[in-house]
Amino acid sequence: MPGLLLALAMGALGVTFVIAQVLGFREFLLVSQGNELSIGIVLSIWLAAAALGCAIAARGSDRSQRPLEVFVLLQVLASAVLPLALVLIRTSRQIGGSSSWEAADLLQIMWTSLLLLGPVAALGGALFTYGCRLLVQADRNGGAGVAYMSEALGGVIGGGLFSLWWIDRLEPIEIALSVGILCLLSSMLLLTLDPSASRCGSRRSLICLASGSLVVLSGAWISPVADRIHTWATRVRWSPLELVESTESVYGNITVLRLDGQTTFAQNGIPSISTPVPNWAGIEERVHLPLLALEDPKDVLMVGGGLGGGLAEALKHPLQSLVYVELDPKLIRAVEKHGGPLVESELGDPRTRVVYQDGRFFVRESRERFDAILVLLPDPSTLQLNRFFTVEFFQAARAHLKAGGIFAFSLPGSSSYLGREALLVNRCVRDSLARAFPFVRILPGERNAFLASADRELSTLAPPLLADRIEARRLELRALGPASLSYLMDPLREQWIQEGLESIGAGAARVNRDFFPILTRHFTALQQAELRSRPGERLLLPEGLASKAALAGAAVLSVALLSWMLVRKGRRGPALSFAIFTSGLAGMAVEMVGLLSFQSVCGYLYHWLGLLVAGFMAGLAVGAEAMNRRLEDMRAAGRGYGIFVLLETAQIGYLLLLAAAVILLQQGFLESQAASVVGRAAFAGVLFMAGALVGSEFPLAHQESAGREPAPGSGRAGRLYGLDLAGACIGTALVGVFLVPVMGVVRVLLLTAGLKGLSLLLLGRAR
């Protein structure tokens, strides 16, 4: 019974902290306006804090006289800290004095996650170490493996619950309270059912503390208190704007805001639609310029951002059909509810057909062809939006244009001056667009209008021709007319922007691809340049970590490690420790590559995040359990170290196999399969296999590092787990924040395989 109770407690620990991670990711996605690079920062901070918690707890867990009481006390603290941290994250923008519309920069995310999520993660690391101590007492040989497996299995359950059940049924604060209640129930079971528990007064005090906390959290969950806290935190987040409505969907957060009669709809913190008075000048340029370039537009596809003006302007032309693709039905319902007469007329027009689907999937899978494809989505500040500015999407769009058709979108520009960051963004997209369309024309303005065609020379378009078509079609426009057309299409201004783009070398901008999303880095740099410029922020921008610098650092590290190998030859302890460290790094490198690649190909990360994390955790659980069952046999036969070396070799082979698979995806051979439901599930399978390889090493390393005697306590397990987390932290930060946008997915996987090769070499010299 004690072992079973402790295993269940470790499972509850896995549920709690995986859900805490995912909640943290989603909250920081909101404050960073959907920037997925924030996931890498938050996860690396989480892992570093958890490793610190392990290290601190490992120093005292073996000497503790009452480890069960300490474990329960930490559970009670965790149940209270998580909901508080969630509320503080949501209100952190206003607490820090930033504007409601201003996206948190990467340094702000780093410090905020350290201060608010760091304590939660440190509690998780300490709880794992004390749980190991208790399970090692119950099973001296396999206790560490049971702890590792139980926590990972709990993570699987937590990720599944979050993605399949809670994500669109409960508010984040309600989810946090739910896992807090689970922690408290676990602590109550341990205190009341474990016969080995101490019978002293401290136990009775803990029972009172846990039961009181359980009553408070349960009361908040059942009563309207949780909903009121959520509403209050969201209002503070958007103050001084009036909060009209905030709802969660499987695709993200939708917030409806109002100020002075103007209603704005934000998706994941990014303003996307404004009514009843939108930016008519900008909308007219983005819609009418490409449609006026066509002699007789009939069938038009509009991807995102069309409600509240865009559809209405397109419908002024003599179209036969206007297909509007929008991913989230809840957004349409919110705009219908609060958008007013303009939205009603747009959606009520018989020529309008709304398709609830990812725009990229529609473009790839549809058999329809269009005279014009207009992308009105927000700027490519996230990987999800970056998918619509890659070579792969441009090629798919070209295949769905009729003869003489036009593909159009816009990017940030300026009427007078473009800094290096803005030039990098526009040069990167221009070069990517040129890979798919032979004819590209850029009309400079506050937003640079990009027009592209596969078979039509666009340079012949002149202001008088477009002005004549405005008159012939009897278009009633507010801002676009003969004078503004002459200004937008001024040859000197077009020459000015072309000269500016040519001043940026092709090597600096590079081509934007699904698995080499350099545009997100350039756009992050542009956002930071527009908002502020602190020296430390340059470390988080493309210029702060070039691929050559990363490779040079890796070379220096390799030389240092090889020198250390020569000095420490024949010692298994350091070799095993380094292997666990690099396995944690490699495991999280694969997880981050999987998450970012999933977002690039599929675009459903907000929905699938919990399931993907659960897939990795399931692999950890299965690998740890499979190895735990064979520990005694391998120890008796003296084959444990050799098996560990084989596992290291398997990790290298798996990394090389993934690199080959990504190359096939880049060539387009597997794109449609990867984007299908089966393909999306395959991403979870990839993470499962990575987790299984990493998880199988932990119990074996724990046994082999102890020599011929089983480990006497949890100190060694805590130290190994701390090394695992430290490697995972570094892997997450390097891959999720720096290397994928700068080096691309394939090079990152090859670099990781090279690092594991060093680990294998060190293990070979220690045999």
N, C-alpha and C positions, 0 to 999 in steps of 0.2 A: 504493500500500500504506500509507504513513503516514496519509493521510486516512481510509482505511477502518478502520485500527486505532484511530484516535482517535475516530471515530464510534462504533465498538463500545464503546470505553471510556466514552464519554458515555452510551451506552445502558445499560451496566452500572451507571453512576452513578445513572441514573433508576430502575432496578430496586431498587437498594440503598436509596435514600432514600425512595421511596414505601413500600416494605415497612417501613422504619424508622418512618415516620410512622404507618402503620396499627398496627404493634405498640405504639407509644407510646400511640395512642388507646385501644387495648383494655386496656392495663395501667392507664391512668388511669381508665378506666371501672370497673375493679375496685376501685381504692382509693377512688373517689368513690361506690361502690355504685350504679353504672349511670347517674349523672347526665350526660346528654349535653352539658350546658353545659361540661363539662370538655374536650370536643373543641375548642370554640372557643378556650378558654384555651390548650390545648396547641398547637394549630395556629398561633395568633397568636405564641406564644413561638418556635415553630419558625421561622416566616417572619422574625421579627425577628432571630433569631440568624443565619439564612442570609443575610439582607441585610447584617448586620454582617460576616460572613465574606466576602461579595462586596466590600464597601467596603474592607476591609483588604487583600484580595488584589489589588484593582484598582490600588492604589497601588504595588505592587511587581512585578506580573506583567510589565508592558512592559519593566521594567528588568532583569528576571532573565536571567542568562546561561544558566541550565540549567532552563528551565521544565518539561521532561519529568521530570527528577529530582524536582523539587518536587511535581509532580502525582502521581508514583508514591509518594512518601513520604506524602502526604496520604491516598492510598488505603490504604496499610498501616495508618496510624493509625485510619482509619475502620473497618477490619475488626476492630480490637481494641476500640474504644470502644463500639460498638453493643451487643455482648453484655453488657459490663460495665454499661452504662447500664440495660439491661433488668433485670438482677438487682437493681440498686440501687433501681429504681422499685418492684419487687415487694416489697422489704423496707423501703421508706421509712416505712411506718406505724410499725413497731416501732423503727426507728432514730430516728425523731422522738419516741418515747416516747408514742405514742397507743395507745388501746385497739384491740384487734382488731376489735371491732364498730363502732367509731366511723368514720363516713365522713369522708374528707378534705374540708375546706372549700375553697372556691374560691381563697382566698389561699394555702393550703398547696399546692394543685395548681400555682398559678402559680410559686411559688418552687422547688418540686421539679422541675417541667419545665424551668425556666430553668437550674438547676444540673446536671441529669442529661441532658436532651435537647438543651439549648442547644449544648454542644460538638459533638455529632453534626451538628446542623443547620449550625453555622458551618463545619465541615469540608466539608459539601455545597456551601455557597456559594462557598468558596475553590476547591474542585475545579472548579466550573463556570467560574469566571473563568480559571483556568489552562488548562482545556480549551479555552476560547474562544481564548486566546492561541495555542495550538498549532494549532487549526483555522484561525484567521485566517492564520497563516503558510502553511498548506497551500492555502488558498483565500481570498485577501484580500477578495473581494467577498461571498462567501456563507458564510464560515466561521462567523460568529455565528449565522446562521439554522440551519446544520447542527447546531451545538452545541445550540441550543434544541430543534430537532426531535428530535435523537437522544435527549436526556435525557427528553423527553416520551414518546417511543415506548417507551423503557425503563420509564417509569412505568406505561404501559399493560400491558406484559408482567408487571411486578411485581404490579400490582393483580389481574390475572387469575390469576396463579399462586397468590396468597394466598387469594383467595376460592373458586376452583374446585378447588384441589388441596391446598394445605398446611393450610388452616384447621382441619380435623378429623383430620389425619394426623400432624402434627408439633407438638411442644410449642413455645411461643414461643422458648425458648432455642435449640432446634434450627433454627428459621427464621432467627434472628439469626446463628447460626454459618454457615448456608448462604449468606446474602448476603455475609457476611464472606469466605468462600471464593471467591465470585464476584469480589469486589474484588481479591483477591490473584491470582487467575488472570488478570484483566485487566492488572494491573501486570506480571506475569511476561511476558505476551505483548508488551506495549509494550517492555519492556527487551530481550527476546531477538529480536524480529522486526522492530522498526523500524530500518531502516538509518541513519536520521539520528540515532540515539541516540548520546550521548557515549561514547567508549571509555576514559574515564578511570577511576581507581580508585573514584570515587563510585558509578559504575554497578555495579561488582562488589560493592560493599558493600550496595547496595540489593537486588541479586539475592539475596544471602545473607540479608538481613533478610526479604524477601518470601517466599523459599522456606522459611525457618525458621518464619515465622508460618503459612504454608500447612500445614506439617506439624503444628503444634500444633493449629490449628483443625480440620483434617481428623481428627486423632486423637481430639479431644474429641467430634466429631460421630459418628464410627464406634463408638467405645467407649461404655460406660455413663456416662462422665463427664457428658455433657450432661444425661442424665436425672437423675443424682444432684444436679447443680447446681439443676435445676428443682425437684426435690423439697425440697431444703434451703431454697431461697428461699421456697417456699410454706409450709413449716413455720414459718420465721421470721415470715412474714407473719401467720400465725394463732396464734402463740405467745401464751399458754400452753396453748391448746386443742390437743388431739391431732388431728393430720391423719390421717383414715382413707382418704380418696380425693380426688383432684382431677382433673377431666377437662374437656376443651374440646369443645364442640359448635358447630354452626353458629349457634346462638342465644345462646351465651354460655358462661361458665365455671360449672361445677357443683362445689361443694366439700362434702365430707362431713366433719363435725367431731364430736368426742366429748369430754365432760367429765363426770366423776363418773357414768358410766352413761347420760347423756343424749346423744342423737345429734341434731345439727342439720344441716339441708341448706340451703346458701346458693347463690343464683343471682346471679351477677355481684356477689358480696359482700354481697347482701341476704339475711338469714336469712328463710326462707319456711316451713319445716316443722320441727317438733321432735317427737321420739319418745323413749321410749315414754310420757312424761308431758307432754303438751302443756299449754297454758294453757286448762284446761277451762272456767273461768269466762268467758273471752273468747269461746271457741268456742261455748259454749252460747248466749250472747247473740246472736252474729252469725248462728247457724243457727236457733235455736228461736223467737226473737221473730217473724220474718216468717212462719214456718210455722205457729205458733200463731195468728197473725192470720187464717189461712185456715180456713174451716170444714171443708173436706175436700181437702187437698192431694194430688194424684195424680202430676203430672208436674213435676219440678223440674230446673232448669238451674243448675249450680254452675260458676263461672268461676274457675279457679286456686285454689291454697291449701287444697284440701279434704283432701288426704291427711294421715294422722296425726291424725284426730279429726273433721274437718268432715264427711266422708262418713259416718262411723260415727254421728254425732249425727243427721244428716238421715235416715238409714235407720231410725231408731227410729220414725219416723212411718209411717203406712200408705200408703206411696207405691207407685205402679205402676212408675215409671221415674225414675232419677236419672242425668242426663247430666252427666258431668264433663269439662270441656274443659281440656286442658293442652297447651301449645305444644311442649314439648321431651320427646321419648320417652326421652332419656338420663336426664332427671330421674326419670321414673317407674321406669326400671330401677334407678337408684341407690337410690330409696326402697324398692322391692321387695327389694333385696339387703340393705339395712341397717335397714329400718324395723320389723321384728319382726311379731308376730302381729296387732297392731291393723291394720296396713296390709294384711296378707294377707286379713283378714276383710272389709275395705272393698272391695278389688278383687275378691274372690271372690263377693260377693253377686250373685245373678243379676239384680237390679234395676239394678245399676251398669253404665253404658256409658261407657267412656273414649274420648274423641275427641281425637286428636293434631292440633290445629289452633289457630291463633290465635283467642282467644275472641271478639274483635271480628269477625273474618271469619265465624265460625260464626253469631253473632247476626244478622249482616246477610244471609248467604246461606241459612241454614236455613229450611225451610218449617214447622218444628215450632212449636207454641205451648205455653206453660208456665204453670202456676199460680203459680210463683215463679221469679225469677231472682236468684240470690245471687252477688255478687261478693266473693270472699274474697282478692283479690290484695293484695300489700303496698301501702303508701301511695303516692300519686302523686308520688314524688320524682324521677321520670324522665319523659321524653317518651313512652317506650313504655308506662309505666303511666298517664300522664296521658290517653292515648287512651280509657281506660275511665271518665273523669270529665268528658267534654265533652258539649256539647249534642247533637252528632251521635250519639254512642253512646247517650245516654239516649233519643233519639228512636227509634233502631233497637231498643233493648230494649223500649220501649213497644209497638212493632208486633208483638212476639213473645209478649206476655202474653195469656192468656185473659181473658175478662170477669171482673172482680173480682180479677185477678192482682196480685201485689205484687213490686216491685223493691226490693232491699235491699243495703246496704253499710255500712261504718263508716269514721269518720275520727278522728284524734286529738282527745281532749277532756280534761275534767277534772271532778272531783266538786266542786271548790270555786272554782277561778279559771281563767279563760281570758285569756291575754295577747292583745295586738293581732294578733300573727302568727297565732295559732291561730284567732282570730275571722275574720281575712281568709280563711284556708283554708276554714273552714266556711261563711262567707257566700258566697264565690265558688261553691262547689259547690251550696249551696242554691238560689241564683238560677239557676244553670245547669240544675239538676234541675227547677225550676219551669217552665222553657221547654218541657219535654216532658210533665210530669205535673201535673195540676191539684191533686192532693192529696199533700202532703208532710208528714211528721211526723218530728221529731227527738227522740230520747230521749237525754238527756244522761247521760254517765258517763265513766269513764276513756277509753273510746272512744265517741264519739257515734254512735248507731245511726240511720241514715237509712232510713225506710220511705216508699215512693212508690207511688201507684196512679193509673191513668188514669180510673177510673170508680167509685171506692169511697171513701167518707168514712172517714178513718182516725182522726179525733178521737173516734169512738164506742168505739174499743177501750179496754177497761178491765181492770185487773188481775184482778178476779174471773172474767171471761170466759176469760182466758188460763189462769188457775189451774185452772178447771173442765176445760179441754181437756187440760191436762197429766194430770189424773186420769183423764179418759175414755180417753185414748190409752195410759195406763199407762206413761208415760215415766219412766224412772229417771234423774234428773238429779242432778248433784253440787252445783251452786251456784244454779241458777235455780229459784225457788219463789215461793210467795205473798208472802213478805216482800220478796224482792229485786225482784219485779215491781212491788210497791207503791212501792218506792224509785225504780226506773227510770222509772216512769210517773207520778210525783208531779207534779200540775199546777203547783205552785209552781216546781219545778225546770225544767219545760218553759218556763214563763213567763220564768224567769231567763235561759235560753239564748237565747230569742227576743229579749229586750231587749238582750242583749249583741250579737247579730248585727245588730240594727237600729241599734246605735250606730256601726257601720261603714257609711259611705255606700256606695251602689251604685256610685258612680264610683271608689271606692278599690278595691273587690273586682273589679268587672266580671265579665262572663260568660266562662266558659272554653270555647274552641272549638279545633278541630283546628289551625287556622292562626293562632290567637291564644292560645297556651298560657300564659296569665297564671298559672294555678294552679301551674306548676312554679316560678315565681319566688316566689310566696307560700310554697310548701312549703320552698324553699331558705332563705327568711328564717326560717321556723319552726325548721328544723334548726339554723341558726346561733345562734338565740336560746336554744335548749335546751343547746347545747354550750359556747358562749363568746360573748363580745361584745367585739371589738376595734374601735376607731374605723375602721380601714382597711377592715374587712369591709363596712361600710355602703355603700361605693361599689359593691359587687357585689350589692346587694340592690335590690328594686323601688323603695324609697324613695330610693335613692342616685342613680337616673338615671330621672327621670320623662320621659315623652314630650315634655312641654313644654320641659324643659331641653335635650333632644336637638335639638328643632327650633330653639330659641334659639341653641344652639351652631352649628347649620348655617347660620342666618341671619348670624351674626357672621363665620363662615368665608367665606360668599358675598360679603359686603361687602369683606372683606380681599382676596379673589381678584380681584374686579372692580376694586378700586383698583390692584392689581398689574398687571392687564391694561392699564390706561391708561398706566402708566409704561413697561411693556415692549413696547408696541405695535410690531409689525413684526419681532420676533425669534422665529425658528422654534425655536431650541434649547429655551428655557424652555417653549414651548407643547407641543413634542413630549414633553419630560420630564414635564410635568404630565399629559399624556394617558396616558403609560405608567403613571404612578403611579395615576391614577384607573381605568385599565383593570385593573390588578392588584387594586384595591379592589373594582371591580364584579364581576370574575371570581370572587373568593372570596366576595363577598356572595351571588352566585347559587349557588355551591357549598354554602355553609352553609345557605342557604334550602332547597336541594334535599335536603341530608342531613337537616335537621330536619323538613322536610315529609314526606320518605320515612318517617321514624320515626313521625310522627304518623298517617299514613295506613296504612302497611303494617306497621310494627313489626318489621322484619327487619334493622335497620341493622347489627347485630353480624355478620350473615352477608354482607350486600351491601356493606359499607363499602369493601372493596378494589375491587369492581367499579365502584362509583360514582366513586371517586377515579380509577380507570382510565379511565372514560368521559371525565372532564374532561381527563386527561392525553392521551388519544387526540385530543381536539379540539385541544389545544395543538400536538401533533405534526403533524396534518393541516394546520392553519392555517399553521404556520410553514413546512412543506414547500411548500405551494401558493404561498405568497408568495415563498419563496426562489427558485422556478423562474422567476418573472417579474420579479425585481429588475432585471436588466440591461435588459430591454425598457422597463420603466417609467423607469429612470434615463436611458436614451437619449432617450426621448420627453418627459422632464420632467413626467411625470404622477404621480410617486410621492406628492407632497404631497396632490394632489387625491384620490387613492385612499385615503389615510390618513383624510382628512376624511369620506369615504363610509363607511369602516369605523366611525368614531366614531358617525355617524348610525345605522348598522345596530345598534350596541350599544344605543342609546337605544330604537330601535324594538323590539328583542328584549326589553328590560326591561319595556316597556309591554305587550307581548304576554303575557309571563309573568304580569304582574299581572292581566290579563284572564282568563287561564286559572285562576288561583287563585280569582278571584271565582266562576267557574263551579263549581269544586270546592267552595267554601263553600256554594253553593246546592244541592249534592247532585247536579248534573247529570252529573258525571264520576266520582263516588266509586267505584262498582262497577268501572268500567273502570280507574281508577288502582290499585285494589287487586289486579287480576288480574296474572298473570305478564307479560302484554304491557304492562300499565300500569307495573309495576315496572321493566321494561326501558326504558320511555319516560322515566323519571327519569334514567337514564344517558344517554339521547338528549338531554335538556334540558341536562345538564352538558356533553355533547360539543359542542353548538352554542355554548355559552358559551365553552368552551375554544378552539374554532376561531376565534371572533371575537377573543379576546384574543391567541392565538398568532400570528395573521396580522399583528398590528401590530408585534411586536418586531423582526423583520428589516427591515421597512420603516422603522421609526423609527430603527434603527441606521444605515441608509443615508442617510436624509434629514437626520439630525442632523450627518452628516459633511460636508454640502455637496456640491460637485462632485467631491471627491476621496474615494476609499474610505478607510475607517478604517485607520490605520497599525497598530493593535494591539488588545489586548483591554480597554484601560482604559475606552473608551467603552461597549463591550458590558457590561462588569462594572458600570459605573455605572447604565446603563439597567436591567440585571437587578436591581440593588440597589433601584432605585426601584420596579420591578415588585413585588418582594418586600415592600418597605416598605408600599406600598399594600395588598397582599394581607394583610399583618399587621394593619393598621388595620381593613380590611373584615371580617376574620375575628373580631377582638375585638369590634367594635361590633355586628356582626350576630349572631354565634354566641353571645355572652354577654349582651348588653344588649337590643338593639333588637327582635328577634323576639318575645320574651315580653312586652315593654312596649308595642310599637307594632303588632305583627301583621305577617304576611308581606307583605300588599298595600302597606302604607305604607312598609315597608322598600324594596321594589322601586321604588316611586315616588320615594322620597328618593334612591335610587341613580341613577335616571334623571335626576333634577334635577342631581346632581353631574356626571354625564357631559355634561349640557347646558352647564354652565359650561366644561368642557373644550373642547367644540365651539365655544363662543363665543370662547375664547382662541385656538384654532387659526384661526378665521375672521379675527380681527384681526391675525394674524401672516402672512397670505398676501401 
